[in-house]
Amino acid sequence: GGPVSGLSVGTPFTGRWLDRVAVHGLSNRTRSDLSLATDGVHLTREGAAELFVPWSDVEDALPGSALAGKVIGEGGLLLLTWRLGDTSVTTGFRADAHAEHQRLADAITNNRAHVETT
């Protein structure tokens, strides 16, 4: 499918939800489009540089309900965990259509597994 529109809700360090990552504008809430491509996950953000996570840096993706002290509700977020250098971080994305979170998580997990085996 094409890009999924929504909101980037920030990127804290994985497991340290109150410790937001300040570099690359990752802590900002911005309107964003998330798309999956052959090279990785692309997050096109309004007023910020695109966030690109190559498949090799993706650690996990799953629907979630909270990030960085904000509780959104069951499955109200896609949580994308990835490596920023040697550090694990988790980017939260809230799609306008919340049903997309599970589909995106499955697609990211499948793509990541495919890349690891090729």
Summary of the structure (lengths in Angstrom):
residues: 118
radius of gyration: 12.9
end to end distance: 22.7
largest distance: 37.8
contacts: 356
relative contact order: 0.23
helix: 20%
strand: 51%
